[in-house]
């Protein structure tokens, strides 16, 4: 937090240091889909990585990947992703993040090798004379070497801990302990994989049961595939025979395990999706009602998509009624819930740390949770300014009167204070949601009855508001002058 705070103080102190912008400059940043950004990459986030060249490329390969859907769902904002990347770089530079590009490539390579090795074994032992082929051992040695390399990589790869509030554990001692207690034994057994060729004619062999000893390679492979599908689909028609006291125990075990597997997940899915009281089932029914409503009202696809996205962000696929839950509790527990459900960001703001805890709780109770989808206009310039916004998750872009992009604000920032502090009735800038944003809104009336009564805090906000207003005004004038100059040149 020290690095991030110092970066913001530096930016705030240089509000009046204007650098002449290039009106034709448009940069593309992968996370901000659909947003034509005029800001350079180093101005996008307050979290900055102090590496360059090949070191930066190597780190980006091992750090969390902003395009990974699992990372996006876990952090839910670009600022949180940048903060995770910064934490990784500062504290665990030699650890591989579980949602990194490198980890994805390692897992993809390992899966391909596993499938290839399985097919190689099948082709090898389906031949008429498997012992006559001498390339099998070399392939298996190569496969086992890759398994060993994967085990070594696992000791340097972090893991995800937690269910509702997930966090990536990147400490190598914790990674080693977790790996020793979970998948190490299974991975070591994968290195000792071997094959066994029964002698002809052994009665308990599936080759004997299916009369495959003298068949071609193609027939053997088709028969083996049929057996595999039968076991996976729990088909009881698996040629379970007993000849001279020999029973195909392997098939029986596979059949039992497959039954347990299918029944377990069938029950789990049924209870999760169709249990009447489950949060997932209620969300599913609410979503169906929404879809029916949108069809009846004949909404266009764009609005349908935004509505479904809004509810997905708000409820995270689990329906609940927060207001009813808060009505059931009171006293200290209610305060703890209010301060922990996102409103704790109010306590973390520098200018509010001077307020007493009782007032912070009062402010938290006045906050109203609002959601904006990427591309939404939060407010326009010259509209009534009657509230202040705190950013819980997301990124917004500030635009001047001439549509000049001034800056981005992200998690933990706030905006809309200029109109409340300077007693101006109308907005001095426009604000657009660059990503999906989860904000907390504090109305003017609540602001004036809480924060405005503390001169020190009020003056701190006023100082920031004046700097922002001056910076926006000067940049807007420069941009208008450039547009006029460009228009004169076009006429010439």
N, C-alpha and C positions, 0 to 999 in steps of 0.2 A: 504493500500500500504506500510505502514511503516513496518509491520510484514513481508511482502513478500520480501521487499528490504533487510531487515536485514538478512533474511534467506539466500538470494543469496550472500550477502557479506561474510557471515560466510562460505558458501560453497566455494567461490572463494579463501578465505584466507587459506583454508585447502587443496588446490590442491595437495600440496606435502606431506600431511600426508596420507600415503598409508596403507590401511587395507588389509591384505592378503585375497583374495577372495576364495570362494569355487567354483571350476570349475563345480561341479555337481549341483550347486544350480540353479534351474529354478522355478520362482514363476509365478503364474497366477493371472492376474488382469482383472476383468470382462469387463472393458470398452475396453481394448486393445485386441479385438478379433483377433485371428490368430498370435499374437505376443508372442513368448516365451521369457519372460523377466527374465534377470539375476539380476535385481536390487531388493533390499528389498522394501517393500511397503512404508516405510517412506521416501524413496529416489525418489519416483515416481513424487511427486509434491512439489512445494515450499510452498503450503498452508497447514499448519499443525493444526490439532485440538487438543487442550490441554485437553483432557478428556480420561479416561480409564475405563475399566470394565463395570459395568451395566449402568453408566451414558453415556458412549460412545454408547452402544447398544441402549439405549432409544433415544439418539439424532439422530442416524442413522435411526431410525424408523420414526422420524418426519422431517428429513432433505430431501432435494431434492434427488431423487433416480436416479443414473447414468444410470439405465437400462430402465427408462421411456422414450419412444420415443418422447413424447412431450417436455421433458427436453432436450433431445439430439438435437432436431430441434431448440429449442429456444436458447441454448447456443453454440451449434456447435463445442465445443471443451472440452476436459477433464479438461484443466486448468480453463476454465470459470465455469465449474460445481464445481470444487474444490473451486474457489473463491466465488461462490454463497453459498456454504456450510460453508465456513469460515465466510462470512458476517452474515449468519443466526446464527451461534454459538456465535459470538462476540456481536451482537446487539439485536437479537431477540430469545434468547434460549428457550422461552416458547411459541413460535408460531409454528403452524403446516404448513409446506410448502404445497402448493396446488399440487405439483408433488411428494409427499412423499409416502412411503409405507403405513404409517398409514392412510393417507387420502384415498388411494385406497381401503384399507380394510374397512374403514367406509362407503364409497360409495357403495362398493360391498354388504356389509351387509344390508345397507338400501334398496337397490334395491331388494335383495332377500326377505326381510321382506315385502316390498310393494307388490311384486307379490304374496307372500304367503297369505298376508291378503286379497288381492282381490279374490284369489281362495277360501279362507275360507268363505268369505261373499257369494260368488256364491253358494258354496255347501250348506251353511247353509240355505239360503233362497230358495233353490230349493227343499228342503225337504217338505214333505206333512204337517208337523207341526213344523215350524221353532221356535215357542215359546216354544216347548217342550225340546229344547236343551239348557242346561245351561252353556256350555263351551264357548259360543261365546263372552260373556262379558269379560271373563278373557283374551281371546286372543286379543281382541281389546284394553284392558287396557295395556297389554304388548306392543302392537304395538305403542300406543300413548306415552308410556314411552320412547321407542326407538326413536320416532320422537323428543321428548323433548331433549334427549341426543344429537341427531344430531344437533339440533338448538344450543345447548351450544357449541358443537365442532365447529360449523360454526363461532362463535365469536372468535375462536382462530386459524382459518385457513386463510392463506393469499389468495390473489387473483392476477390474471394476469392482468396487465394494459398495454395498448398500442396495436397497430396493427402491424406496420412494425418493430418497435424496442420494443419488449416486455420486461417487467420487473416484477418480483414478488414483490408485496407489502406485507410486513410482519409486519408493525406497527399496533398494536392492536387498537388504536383509529381510524385509517383509515379503518381497517377491519370492525369495528363495524359500522362506518358511512356508508360504502358501503353496508353492509348487511341490515341495516335499510332501505336504499333507494332502495333495489332490491328485495331479496327473502324472507325476514322475514315474511311478511304478508301471502305469499303463504304457507310457512312452518307452520305457526300458524293455517291456515285454515285446513291443513292436520291433525292437532290434533283434530279438531272438526268434523272429518268425521263421518257421521252417515248413517243409512239405514232406509228405509221406506217400510213397507209391506202394500200394498193396501188391502182393505177388498173385499171379494168375494161377488158379482161380480161387480167390478167397471169398467165402460165402457171404460175409457181412459187408463186402464192398458194394457200393452202388453200381459199379461197373458190371458186377456179376448179376445183380438184381435186374438191371436194365438190359443185360446181354449186350454190353457195349465193348467187350474186349476186342472183338474183331471188326468193329465198325470204323468208319473214317473219322478224321479230326472234326469235320463239320457236324456229323451226327452226334459225336460226343459233346461238343460245345452246346448244341441245341438241347440235348437232354439235360446237361448241367444247368443251363439257363432255366429250363422248365422246373427243375427241382428247387432252384433258388427262389423263383417267383412263388412256388407253392409254399415254401417255408415263410416267406415274408407276408403272404396273404393268409397265413394260418389255414391253408387247405389241408384237410386231413388225408387226402389221397396222396400219400407220400411213400407208398411201397414199403411199409413197415413189415418186414418179414423176419422169420426166425428159422434159421437153418443150422442144424447140428449145434444148438445151444448158443448161437451167435446172434445178438440183437443189435440193430442199428440205433444205439443209444444217442448218437449225435443228433439224429433227426428228431428223436423224442424230446431232447433238451431244447432244441431250436423251436419246436412246436410249442412247448410250454412257455418259453420266454416270449415268443411272439404273441401268444394269447394274453399274457400279463401286460405286455407293452400296449397292445391295442385297447384292452379294457381300461387300463389306467388313463390313457389320454382321451378315450371316449368319455369317461366319467368326468374328467377334469374339464374338458371342453363343454360338456352339457351343463355342468354346474355353473361354470363361469358365464356362459352366454345366455342360458335359459333359466337360471335360478331367479325366481321372481324378485327377490329382495337384493340381488347383487347389484353393485354400482355399475358394472359393465352392462348388465341386462337393461337397467334403466336408461343408460346412455344410448344403447342400441335402439330401444323403443322411442326415445326422444328424437333420435336421428331419423327414424322412419317417419315419425309425425312431421318433422321438418320437411322431408322430401315430399311427402304427400301434400303439405301446405304449398310448397313451391310449385308443384305441378299444377295444382288447382288455380293458383294465382298467375300461372304462365310466366314465371320469372325467366329472364334470359340466362344463358349458361354462365356469364360472368358474375352475376349476382348470386346465383346458386353456389358457385365455387367459393365466393367470399363468405357467404353465410355458413357453409359447412366448415370452412377454415376457421372462422371465428369461434364456433362451438368446440372445435377440436383443440384450439389453443386455450379456451376458457376452462374446459373440463378435463382435458388430457385423457379422453376415452373412459372417464369414470364420472358418473353423474353424482352430484352432491348439492346440498343447499346450505351454503355457509351461514346465511342469516339465521336459519332455524337452529343450527348448531350453536351459534354464539348466544342465542336466546336462552339456552339451557344452562349456561355457565355464568358466573358472576365473580366479582372481586378480583383477586390476584391472578386467577387462572385466565379470566377474560383478557386482562392486560397482557399476560404472557403470550396468549394466542394472537392478539392484535399486533404485538411487536415482532412476532416471529413469522407471520404470514406475509412476508414481503415488505411490511411497513417498517421493519428494522432498518431499512435504508435511510429513514428519516433520522434515526439516532446516529448513523454513521456520517452524515453530512457535517463538514467542519463547522459551518456557521451555526448549526443547531446544537452542537455539543455543550454550549454554555447554558442551555435551557434546563430547568429541573426535570427530573424523570416524570413527575406527575403531569407536566405540561406536554411532554413528548407523547405520553399515552393519550392525552386529550386530543392532540393533533392527529395521532394515528387513528383515533376513532372517527375523526371528521373526514379522513381521506376516502375517496370513492375510486374503486378499481375500474379502469376502462381499458379497452383493447382496440388497437388499430391494426388493420391488415397492411402489409407492404404496399406502398403506393397511395395510401389514404392521405388526404389533406387534413391534418389535425386542426389547424386554423389558418385563415388567410389574413394577409395584411389589410389594415383599415376596417377590420371587423371588431366587434365589442370584445374587449379583454377583461374577462370577469373571473379568471382562475389562474392558478399556478400548477404546473405539471412536474411530477417527479418520475424519472425513468427507472423502473424496476428491471426490465429486460427489453433490449431492443436498441435500435439506432435511428435517430431522426436527423434530417438535414434542414438547416436554416437558410432561407432565401430572402434577399432584400427586395425592394420595390421593383428594381430592374431585372428581377429573376437571377441575380448573381448568387451562386452558392457560397455562403459565408463559411460554414463549418459543419461538422458532425458532432452530435452529442450522444452519449451512450449510457450504459448502466451506471447508476449512481449520480448522474447529472440532473439538472432541473432547468426548466425554461418557462417563459411566460411571466416572469417576475417584473419586467420593465414597466408594464402597464399598472401593476399594483403599487410599485414603489414611486413611480414618477407621476402618479395620479393622472395618467393619460387614458382616455376612454377607449381608444382604438389601438389595435395591434400595430407594432412597428416593423414586423417581419412575418413571413409565412413559414410554416413548419410542416414538413412532409415526412411520413413514416418510410424510412428506407428499407427496414425489415419489419416483420411482425413485432409490434410493440405492446408491452404490458406496462401501463402507466398508472400512477395514483394522482388524482386530481384534488386540489385544495381550493375551494371557492374563495372569492374575495372577502365575503363576510366572515368566514372562519379565519382567514389570514389576519384580518384586522382585529379580531377578538383574541388572538393568541400571540403570534409572532410580533405583530406591530407594537405590542406593549413592552417589548424588551429593546431598549435603544441600541445596545451593543450589537445584538443580532440583526436588528433592522438596518443599522448603518453598514454592517458587513454585506448584507444583500444589496443595499443601495449602491455600494461601491462597485460591486460586480456588475450590477444592472447598468450603471453609467458607462463603465468601460465597454460593455457589450453594445450598448446603444451607439456610442461614439465610433466604435470599430465598424459596425454595420453601416452607419451613415457615410463614413469616409470611403469604405469599399464600394458602396453603392454609387457614390459620386464618381469615383474612378471608372467604374464599369460603364456608367452612362456616357462619360467623356469618350471612352474607347469605342462605344457603339456609335456615337456621333461621328468620330473620326473615320471609323470603318465605313459609315454611310456616305461620307463625303468622298472617300476614295472610290467607292463603287460608282458614284455619279460621274466622277472624272473618267 
